[in-house]
């Protein structure tokens, strides 16, 4: 169906809805709201619209969730209800839906909030976010799995990214875009021209600059809401306790060396901090989320590092430039899910990506009770 046909069909459906329902103008609505028995106003706009301002005392139920949520707000189907939106169209459809659900005292406001505000009528604005933040995170706010509470959780979260290279670059980019409150960046390397084939947050003007500083500048330009803690050092057995004791909610492993990987795994497991591990080699990548006791740690399926020379580095074997982008982005996705407590994470399984054949495989991983890496992990859940 063409765009013109869709518009025509929508207009027809709107006319049909308005011919079936009762409507109320804003002057009359204002009078009724000031009466002794005011109607229940149901604002059916999206959450970002609601947060930019709404009628004082109104209830918010996005149109898409009306059938699921209306009973909790209006259990009595004979109660006087006014549906309300931005211009009047969504309110009309919502009123028709409520009628079909058995509500027999429903009217739709026409026009809606845009005209209400233009008339200088009372407006209430939540103070959860600034106006700029409502605009920036509007797509998150509209997701029922995130919404205002989830976005607030992200804005208070602390995530540590170890390695600001191929995996860390895309992860940092999207964690910052999502509005995480604080991102720690740990890396002891400087930007080299060989990095630029895949480490997309760095550029030619950053050559010779410490990666933590280049990454911090990138984040500052992308999202000034995000605080950055720079750790310009290499993770080691000597500093891992000091680094992890800073209080991270989730850690992303973007390292390219086995020594650091095992040190980080053991320290995170002992503290019960979820660790999102990623690795790439030539055309293959893998990702898993390590969170004992809910699932295995890295040593559960790789008890010890491989012999020297058996697993060449990306510098030695090469890597497809876009591959770290895919895996790093998946790491950011996992971290956001962990922080929000939504969906199914990769705890207990590893996701393998074959870029040459464009295939993903999910492989189950079991925790080994005798594993030395996570036998001292907390027994109680340490994270949602």
LOTISE-106372 format. One record per residue (C-alpha): x, y, z. Coordinates in nm, 4 decimals. Layout:
N
ATOM          x          y          z
ATOM          X          Y          Z
...
//
This chain:
384
ATOM          x          y          z
ATOM     0.0000     0.0000     0.0000
ATOM     0.1410     0.3423    -0.0960
ATOM     0.2039     0.6192     0.1561
ATOM    -0.0838     0.8194     0.0108
ATOM    -0.3155     0.5218     0.0482
ATOM    -0.2070     0.4696     0.4082
ATOM    -0.2736     0.8341     0.4907
ATOM    -0.6130     0.8152     0.3266
ATOM    -0.6976     0.4971     0.5158
ATOM    -0.5884     0.6529     0.8452
ATOM    -0.8054     0.9586     0.7832
ATOM    -1.1011     0.7335     0.7080
ATOM    -1.0500     0.5331     1.0266
ATOM    -1.0217     0.8541     1.2281
ATOM    -1.3493     0.9848     1.0867
ATOM    -1.5165     0.6556     1.1699
ATOM    -1.3809     0.6638     1.5249
ATOM    -1.4962     1.0229     1.5806
ATOM    -1.8422     0.9378     1.4517
ATOM    -1.8686     0.6623     1.7133
ATOM    -1.7452     0.8448     2.0233
ATOM    -1.8251     1.1623     2.2138
ATOM    -1.5783     1.4512     2.2190
ATOM    -1.5099     1.7409     2.4508
ATOM    -1.3409     2.0742     2.3794
ATOM    -1.0681     2.2116     2.6023
ATOM    -1.2771     2.4898     2.7564
ATOM    -1.5406     2.2435     2.8729
ATOM    -1.2735     2.0007     2.9907
ATOM    -1.1117     2.2746     3.1981
ATOM    -1.4465     2.3531     3.3609
ATOM    -1.5123     1.9883     3.4412
ATOM    -1.1659     1.9466     3.5941
ATOM    -1.2440     2.2373     3.8292
ATOM    -1.5769     2.0869     3.9363
ATOM    -1.6493     1.8829     4.2492
ATOM    -1.6548     1.5590     4.0489
ATOM    -1.3767     1.5876     3.7880
ATOM    -1.3367     1.3155     3.5244
ATOM    -1.0372     1.0848     3.5096
ATOM    -0.8003     1.2106     3.2403
ATOM    -0.6018     0.9413     3.0595
ATOM    -0.3110     1.0838     2.8609
ATOM    -0.2323     0.8358     2.5817
ATOM     0.0817     1.0019     2.4446
ATOM     0.4248     0.8416     2.4559
ATOM     0.6312     0.8802     2.7709
ATOM     0.8706     1.1383     2.6237
ATOM     0.5723     1.3550     2.5242
ATOM     0.4223     1.3126     2.8721
ATOM     0.7468     1.4173     3.0365
ATOM     0.7602     1.7401     2.8362
ATOM     0.4385     1.8393     3.0111
ATOM     0.0858     1.7165     3.0892
ATOM    -0.2405     1.8186     3.2537
ATOM    -0.2006     1.8243     3.6337
ATOM    -0.3586     1.5142     3.7854
ATOM    -0.3761     1.3221     3.4570
ATOM    -0.2848     0.9543     3.4408
ATOM    -0.0424     0.8304     3.1791
ATOM    -0.1181     0.5184     2.9750
ATOM     0.0448     0.5048     2.6288
ATOM    -0.2111     0.4110     2.3651
ATOM    -0.0290     0.0867     2.2842
ATOM    -0.0734    -0.0400     2.6425
ATOM    -0.4279     0.0812     2.7055
ATOM    -0.5942    -0.2607     2.7221
ATOM    -0.3298    -0.3959     2.9612
ATOM    -0.3203    -0.1016     3.2055
ATOM    -0.6578     0.0712     3.2122
ATOM    -0.8056    -0.1595     3.4790
ATOM    -0.5402    -0.0547     3.7303
ATOM    -0.6339     0.3131     3.6862
ATOM    -1.0074     0.2903     3.6172
ATOM    -1.1528    -0.0347     3.7551
ATOM    -1.5124     0.0976     3.7398
ATOM    -1.6289     0.0971     3.3786
ATOM    -1.8982     0.3571     3.4540
ATOM    -1.6450     0.6190     3.5740
ATOM    -1.6225     0.9409     3.3681
ATOM    -1.3059     0.9206     3.1571
ATOM    -1.1464     1.1706     2.9203
ATOM    -0.8820     1.0473     2.6770
ATOM    -0.6201     1.3039     2.5861
ATOM    -0.3291     1.3261     2.3396
ATOM    -0.1275     1.5829     2.1448
ATOM    -0.3764     1.6877     1.8767
ATOM    -0.6844     1.4703     1.9290
ATOM    -0.6444     1.1766     1.6907
ATOM    -0.4923     0.9245     1.9333
ATOM    -0.7436     1.0290     2.1971
ATOM    -1.0275     0.9431     1.9590
ATOM    -0.8902     0.5970     1.8873
ATOM    -0.8273     0.5408     2.2598
ATOM    -1.1836     0.6410     2.3466
ATOM    -1.3150     0.3947     2.0878
ATOM    -1.0956     0.1204     2.2353
ATOM    -1.2246     0.1928     2.5842
ATOM    -1.5816     0.1783     2.4605
ATOM    -1.5087    -0.1603     2.3079
ATOM    -1.3682    -0.2685     2.6456
ATOM    -1.6987    -0.1823     2.8105
ATOM    -1.6363     0.1699     2.9409
ATOM    -1.9634     0.3585     2.8943
ATOM    -1.8778     0.7120     3.0066
ATOM    -1.5816     0.8030     2.7872
ATOM    -1.5132     1.1194     2.5881
ATOM    -1.2105     1.2237     2.3836
ATOM    -1.0529     1.5682     2.4149
ATOM    -1.0221     1.7524     2.0838
ATOM    -0.7855     1.9252     2.0280
ATOM    -0.5146     1.8065     2.2656
ATOM    -0.2140     1.9102     2.4678
ATOM    -0.0487     2.1305     2.2059
ATOM    -0.3513     2.3596     2.2065
ATOM    -0.3915     2.3243     2.5854
ATOM    -0.0401     2.4602     2.6362
ATOM    -0.0884     2.7322     2.3711
ATOM    -0.3948     2.8560     2.5624
ATOM    -0.1827     2.8988     2.8749
ATOM    -0.3754     2.6365     3.0714
ATOM    -0.2044     2.4633     3.3692
ATOM     0.0797     2.2267     3.2830
ATOM     0.2757     1.9948     3.5075
ATOM     0.6269     1.8850     3.4075
ATOM     0.8051     1.5955     3.5812
ATOM     1.1575     1.6809     3.6951
ATOM     1.3116     1.3379     3.6334
ATOM     1.4975     1.4617     3.3257
ATOM     1.5887     1.7910     3.1677
ATOM     1.4151     1.8830     2.8434
ATOM     1.7306     1.7984     2.6493
ATOM     1.7497     1.4573     2.8169
ATOM     1.3886     1.3803     2.7319
ATOM     1.4696     1.4556     2.3688
ATOM     1.7984     1.2631     2.3728
ATOM     1.6604     0.9467     2.5331
ATOM     1.3125     0.9592     2.3800
ATOM     1.3518     0.6246     2.2020
ATOM     1.4518     0.4568     2.5278
ATOM     1.1678     0.6216     2.7163
ATOM     0.9184     0.4793     2.4675
ATOM     1.0332     0.1216     2.5309
ATOM     0.8204    -0.0309     2.8056
ATOM     1.1188    -0.2447     2.9083
ATOM     1.3198     0.0718     2.9823
ATOM     1.0994     0.3767     3.0251
ATOM     1.1785     0.6544     3.2709
ATOM     1.2838     0.4240     3.5552
ATOM     1.5184     0.2234     3.3338
ATOM     1.6782     0.5340     3.1892
ATOM     1.7280     0.6706     3.5383
ATOM     1.8957     0.3427     3.6305
ATOM     2.1331     0.3756     3.3366
ATOM     2.2119     0.7342     3.4299
ATOM     2.3155     0.6190     3.7781
ATOM     2.5114     0.3136     3.6593
ATOM     2.8876     0.2657     3.6623
ATOM     3.0486     0.0565     3.3873
ATOM     3.4178    -0.0216     3.3480
ATOM     3.5573    -0.0872     2.9994
ATOM     3.9001    -0.2509     3.0125
ATOM     4.0677    -0.1816     2.6800
ATOM     3.9850     0.1173     2.4584
ATOM     4.0813    -0.0612     2.1358
ATOM     3.8923    -0.2685     1.8819
ATOM     3.6290    -0.4029     2.1243
ATOM     3.6267    -0.1136     2.3655
ATOM     3.5787     0.1515     2.0966
ATOM     3.2290     0.0469     1.9784
ATOM     3.1272    -0.0521     2.3306
ATOM     3.2236     0.2888     2.4670
ATOM     3.0461     0.4606     2.1804
ATOM     2.7096     0.3002     2.2500
ATOM     2.7321     0.2954     2.6281
ATOM     2.7916     0.6697     2.6186
ATOM     2.5079     0.7212     2.3720
ATOM     2.2772     0.5258     2.6060
ATOM     2.3499     0.7747     2.8841
ATOM     2.5403     0.5705     3.1411
ATOM     2.6191     0.7793     3.4442
ATOM     2.9864     0.6899     3.4725
ATOM     3.2158     0.5007     3.2372
ATOM     3.5603     0.3940     3.3453
ATOM     3.8178     0.3544     3.0669
ATOM     4.1294     0.1517     3.1365
ATOM     4.4098     0.1338     2.8806
ATOM     4.7831     0.2062     2.8868
ATOM     4.8354     0.2392     2.5103
ATOM     4.8622     0.5373     2.2758
ATOM     4.6734     0.5717     1.9479
ATOM     4.8723     0.4329     1.6520
ATOM     4.7863     0.4543     1.2846
ATOM     4.7403     0.0746     1.2693
ATOM     4.4534     0.1122     1.5194
ATOM     4.2425     0.3246     1.2886
ATOM     4.1346     0.0329     1.0682
ATOM     3.8978    -0.0790     1.3453
ATOM     3.9131     0.1475     1.6553
ATOM     3.6538     0.3934     1.5344
ATOM     3.6467     0.6424     1.8225
ATOM     4.0086     0.7454     1.7546
ATOM     4.1262     0.9486     1.4552
ATOM     4.4364     1.0731     1.2789
ATOM     4.4540     1.3832     1.4957
ATOM     4.4819     1.1535     1.8000
ATOM     4.7958     0.9718     1.6849
ATOM     5.0336     0.9445     1.9794
ATOM     4.7632     1.0482     2.2278
ATOM     4.6793     0.8070     2.5134
ATOM     4.3726     0.6058     2.4169
ATOM     4.1974     0.6891     2.7432
ATOM     4.2258     1.0607     2.6613
ATOM     4.1138     1.0152     2.3015
ATOM     3.8179     0.8059     2.4186
ATOM     3.7291     1.0603     2.6875
ATOM     3.7265     1.3402     2.4307
ATOM     3.5040     1.1334     2.2013
ATOM     3.2534     1.0692     2.4806
ATOM     3.2534     1.4349     2.5886
ATOM     3.1591     1.5348     2.2346
ATOM     2.8941     1.2630     2.2069
ATOM     2.7212     1.2957     2.5435
ATOM     2.8094     1.5490     2.8116
ATOM     2.5785     1.3667     3.0566
ATOM     2.8400     1.0924     3.0951
ATOM     3.1185     1.1165     3.3526
ATOM     3.4450     0.9470     3.2542
ATOM     3.7016     0.8009     3.4905
ATOM     4.0325     0.7595     3.3073
ATOM     4.2665     0.4798     3.4132
ATOM     4.5775     0.5125     3.1937
ATOM     4.7388     0.1893     3.3072
ATOM     4.7567    -0.1786     3.2174
ATOM     4.5477    -0.4138     3.4300
ATOM     4.7688    -0.6269     3.6527
ATOM     4.7619    -0.8371     3.9653
ATOM     4.9017    -0.5352     4.1514
ATOM     4.6299    -0.2853     4.0593
ATOM     4.3193    -0.4993     3.9957
ATOM     4.1886    -0.4697     4.3524
ATOM     4.2153    -0.0916     4.3543
ATOM     4.0452    -0.0703     4.0150
ATOM     3.7536    -0.3023     4.0936
ATOM     3.6986    -0.1565     4.4394
ATOM     3.5816     0.1657     4.2744
ATOM     3.2331     0.0129     4.2663
ATOM     3.1378    -0.0973     3.9150
ATOM     2.7950    -0.2380     3.8255
ATOM     2.9250    -0.4166     3.5158
ATOM     3.2648    -0.4676     3.3517
ATOM     3.3419    -0.5128     2.9822
ATOM     3.6546    -0.7093     2.8912
ATOM     3.8035    -0.5676     2.5720
ATOM     4.1598    -0.6848     2.6338
ATOM     4.3817    -0.8620     2.3847
ATOM     4.6012    -1.0548     2.6277
ATOM     4.5339    -1.3690     2.8300
ATOM     4.7195    -1.2569     3.1421
ATOM     4.4907    -0.9606     3.1977
ATOM     4.1837    -1.1610     3.1027
ATOM     4.2417    -1.4178     3.3790
ATOM     4.3286    -1.1526     3.6370
ATOM     4.0095    -0.9605     3.5589
ATOM     3.7962    -1.2760     3.5548
ATOM     3.9131    -1.3912     3.8988
ATOM     3.8725    -1.0497     4.0616
ATOM     3.5255    -0.9890     3.9115
ATOM     3.4063    -1.3376     4.0091
ATOM     3.5141    -1.2912     4.3700
ATOM     3.3155    -0.9665     4.3884
ATOM     3.0080    -1.0927     4.2026
ATOM     3.0429    -0.8249     3.9330
ATOM     2.8993    -0.9240     3.5923
ATOM     3.1806    -0.9417     3.3359
ATOM     3.0969    -0.9176     2.9647
ATOM     3.3805    -1.0892     2.7805
ATOM     3.4557    -1.0444     2.4113
ATOM     3.7305    -1.1734     2.1849
ATOM     3.8130    -1.1595     1.8129
ATOM     4.0534    -1.3474     1.5859
ATOM     4.0842    -1.3066     1.2095
ATOM     3.7197    -1.3470     1.0957
ATOM     3.5757    -1.4992     1.4146
ATOM     3.4465    -1.3442     1.7345
ATOM     3.2866    -1.4584     2.0568
ATOM     3.1037    -1.3026     2.3483
ATOM     2.9702    -1.4278     2.6805
ATOM     2.8634    -1.2810     3.0130
ATOM     3.0448    -1.4256     3.3142
ATOM     2.8614    -1.3949     3.6450
ATOM     2.9224    -1.6612     3.9086
ATOM     2.7314    -1.8066     4.0846
ATOM     2.4613    -1.7555     3.8205
ATOM     2.6843    -1.9057     3.5513
ATOM     3.0447    -1.9978     3.4743
ATOM     3.3505    -1.7798     3.4936
ATOM     3.6205    -1.7719     3.2253
ATOM     3.8232    -2.0470     3.3919
ATOM     3.5241    -2.2828     3.3871
ATOM     3.5722    -2.3360     3.0142
ATOM     3.9327    -2.2151     2.9745
ATOM     4.1037    -2.3375     3.2953
ATOM     4.4419    -2.1955     3.1972
ATOM     4.5962    -1.9825     2.9215
ATOM     4.6997    -2.1606     2.6002
ATOM     5.0698    -2.2247     2.5456
ATOM     5.2630    -1.9298     2.4061
ATOM     5.2385    -1.9144     2.0273
ATOM     4.9319    -2.1376     2.0040
ATOM     4.6908    -1.8447     1.9962
ATOM     4.8484    -1.5582     1.7964
ATOM     4.7322    -1.2036     1.8628
ATOM     4.5435    -0.9867     1.6152
ATOM     4.8713    -0.8094     1.5458
ATOM     5.0221    -1.1417     1.4412
ATOM     4.7253    -1.3087     1.2706
ATOM     4.5280    -1.0064     1.1485
ATOM     4.1614    -0.9225     1.2021
ATOM     3.8785    -0.8040     0.9770
ATOM     3.8304    -0.4381     1.0661
ATOM     3.4538    -0.4534     1.1177
ATOM     3.4642    -0.7691     1.3317
ATOM     3.5515    -0.5956     1.6621
ATOM     3.2697    -0.3528     1.5875
ATOM     3.0170    -0.6367     1.5837
ATOM     3.1455    -0.8009     1.9011
ATOM     3.2001    -0.4736     2.0876
ATOM     2.8479    -0.3629     2.0027
ATOM     2.7124    -0.6937     2.1331
ATOM     2.9112    -0.6394     2.4523
ATOM     2.7459    -0.3014     2.4978
ATOM     2.4073    -0.4641     2.4368
ATOM     2.4761    -0.7255     2.7041
ATOM     2.5937    -0.4609     2.9498
ATOM     2.2766    -0.2562     2.9035
ATOM     2.0597    -0.5657     2.9553
ATOM     2.2513    -0.6532     3.2709
ATOM     2.2108    -0.3010     3.4081
ATOM     1.8407    -0.2867     3.3232
ATOM     1.7616    -0.6425     3.4321
ATOM     1.5833    -0.7187     3.1034
ATOM     1.5887    -0.9986     2.8477
ATOM     1.8038    -1.3094     2.8463
ATOM     2.1746    -1.2460     2.8815
ATOM     2.4602    -1.4686     2.7712
ATOM     2.5221    -1.5985     3.1227
ATOM     2.5772    -1.9721     3.0760
ATOM     2.6377    -1.9625     2.7028
ATOM     2.8843    -1.8233     2.4523
ATOM     2.7805    -1.6638     2.1241
ATOM     3.0197    -1.7329     1.8368
ATOM     3.0192    -1.5182     1.5220
ATOM     3.1662    -1.6365     1.1919
ATOM     3.1952    -1.3261     0.9761
ATOM     3.3046    -1.5098     0.6605
ATOM     2.9924    -1.7258     0.6560
ATOM     2.7727    -1.4729     0.8389
ATOM     2.6668    -1.7252     1.1018
ATOM     2.5992    -1.7065     1.4741
ATOM     2.6119    -2.0109     1.7029
ATOM     2.5086    -2.0212     2.0686
ATOM     2.6873    -2.2828     2.2802
ATOM     2.5828    -2.3715     2.6363
ATOM     2.8463    -2.3376     2.9077
ATOM     2.8307    -2.5081     3.2464
ATOM     2.9821    -2.3797     3.5668
ATOM     3.2467    -2.6078     3.7128
ATOM     3.2010    -2.6370     4.0891
ATOM     3.5714    -2.7108     4.1349
ATOM     3.6785    -2.4082     3.9283
ATOM     3.9421    -2.2074     4.1184
ATOM     3.8357    -1.8867     3.9462
ATOM     3.4846    -1.8645     4.0871
ATOM     3.4768    -2.0944     4.3901
ATOM     3.4889    -1.7858     4.6137
ATOM     3.2123    -1.6050     4.4253
ATOM     2.9286    -1.4610     4.6395
ATOM     2.6472    -1.7069     4.7021
ATOM     2.3750    -1.4410     4.7062
ATOM     2.2783    -1.2514     4.3912
ATOM     2.5068    -0.9516     4.3617
ATOM     2.3216    -0.7870     4.0752
ATOM     1.9743    -0.7747     3.9266
//
